[in-house]
C-alpha cells in the first residue's frame, strides 16, 4: 500500500517502566528449573509496571517523548490512536485520556483504541498513514503499549512485559524517516486469545510458532518486498515482533536477514515481550541510532492472526531530533529488580479486602 | 464497599490541573500559583491567566506516609513532597519510581502521570501528576 502523498515519522518515543524481575525468580516461585523450563526463550528478565502504572501512563510518557522529537504543536494532531490489549477500561477509550493530557488537536481529533493482540499499535499506524497520506489530517499520533498479562505459572509469564512506544506521523517533507510502503496480511488463526472477562489469555503453545508467527511475518515481509522490488540485502535494519529472544532471529534467518541487522532493534532480551509495544519499541531503538539513508524493514505480528510490514527510509533530519528525548536504552538501563511478591503486588494479582484500611 | 469513591464532576473539572499542571498566572501581581483558580490567592485579583506550569523542579521537603488515608493503602509506603518548580511555583505531590530512603532535599524531579487511586474494580481510575527523579538531565 502506498499513500497519495509522502508520509513519514516526524517524531518517535518509547517508555519502559523501571521494575524488572529475573526469569530465574519467576521459575523459583513456581518450583521449576529455570534452565530446563525457561532459558531457551532467551529472555533473562522482563519489565513490569510500577504499582501506579498502566497502559495509559505508559502510552502518555511514550507519546510525550514522541512529541518532544516531533517539535510540533500538539493542537495540529488530527488522529490519536492507542493500540493495546491491556486497556485500563474494557469500555472507555485510552485515547481520550491521551488527548486531554497532551492537549491534542484542541479536542478536534479522531480518537480510538485499537485491538489486535500484539499488532494493535502497527494496525493503528496503518490507519494514521492512510489519514495523513490522503490529506485528511496533517499529523497523527500512534501508540502501541501494554502491561501484558501472562497467567501465574504459565509459560507466558516469563515474557509478558510492560512498555510502549509512540510515533507522530506527518507529511513526508517534515519526516525524520519516510514510510515508503506498507502491507498487511491477516488470517483466522487461533493461536492466542483472551475471552471477555477473563484475566489471562489462553494460547496454543507450539501452534503459536509455524502457522502463526512465522507464516504471517514471512507472508507480509515477502509480499511487501515483492511489491516494491526490494530484497533483504537492501535493508540496513530489520525489526520483527519479539515474543521471545529467538523467534525474531529465526524468522530473520528464514527470510535472509543476518543477525547483525536484527540485533540493534531486538530489545526483548532485556525487557521481555511488550506486546503492542514490541515492534514499535524495536523500531524506536533503531531510530535512536540509525544514520541518515538507512533502510529499515519493520514487520509486526498479532495473534489471531496478522502482520503489518513497513518499508522505512531514514532522512537526514533525524540527527536534529535524536537527542531531544530519552532513548530506549536510557529506559532499559534504569532498573530495579523485584522479587515475585512485589511483582504480584505491582501487577495487582493480590486482591485486597474491600474495606481495607491498612491497620 | 466502604471505600470512598472519587467524585466524577470534581475529577472531570480538575483534569487540566491533574494531567497538565494547569496553574494560574496573576496579571495584577505577576505571581504564579497552583492549582489554577479564578482568583489569585496572593492578591485577590480575578485577572488570572491559565498556564501549564514547568514539569521540572526540586524537592524542598518531604515526608513518608506509612498509614495512608482510605483508598491509598495499596501504595504505602509512599512519599509526599513539597516541590518547587523551575519557575518558583510550589506544590505538593507524591513521588514515584523512588524508594523512600533514596529521597533527598534538593533532589531534581520531573512530572509524570500515574494512577492516584482506583476505588475497587468498577469505579473510575483516577490519574494525575506525580514526580520522579529526573531520568535524563
HADDOCK unambig.tbl for C-alpha pairs under 7 A between the chains (distance, minus, plus):
assign (segid A and resid 18 and name CA) (segid B and resid 97 and name CA) 6.98 0.50 0.50
assign (segid A and resid 51 and name CA) (segid B and resid 75 and name CA) 6.91 0.50 0.50
assign (segid A and resid 52 and name CA) (segid B and resid 114 and name CA) 5.51 0.50 0.50
assign (segid A and resid 52 and name CA) (segid B and resid 115 and name CA) 4.74 0.50 0.50
assign (segid A and resid 53 and name CA) (segid B and resid 114 and name CA) 5.73 0.50 0.50
assign (segid A and resid 53 and name CA) (segid B and resid 115 and name CA) 6.15 0.50 0.50
assign (segid A and resid 57 and name CA) (segid B and resid 113 and name CA) 5.78 0.50 0.50
assign (segid A and resid 57 and name CA) (segid B and resid 114 and name CA) 5.68 0.50 0.50
assign (segid A and resid 101 and name CA) (segid B and resid 19 and name CA) 5.02 0.50 0.50
assign (segid A and resid 101 and name CA) (segid B and resid 20 and name CA) 6.06 0.50 0.50
assign (segid A and resid 326 and name CA) (segid B and resid 136 and name CA) 6.63 0.50 0.50
assign (segid A and resid 354 and name CA) (segid B and resid 1 and name CA) 5.92 0.50 0.50
assign (segid A and resid 355 and name CA) (segid B and resid 1 and name CA) 6.17 0.50 0.50
assign (segid A and resid 355 and name CA) (segid B and resid 2 and name CA) 5.23 0.50 0.50
assign (segid A and resid 355 and name CA) (segid B and resid 3 and name CA) 5.91 0.50 0.50
assign (segid A and resid 357 and name CA) (segid B and resid 70 and name CA) 5.76 0.50 0.50
assign (segid A and resid 357 and name CA) (segid B and resid 73 and name CA) 6.42 0.50 0.50
assign (segid A and resid 358 and name CA) (segid B and resid 67 and name CA) 6.86 0.50 0.50
assign (segid A and resid 358 and name CA) (segid B and resid 73 and name CA) 5.74 0.50 0.50
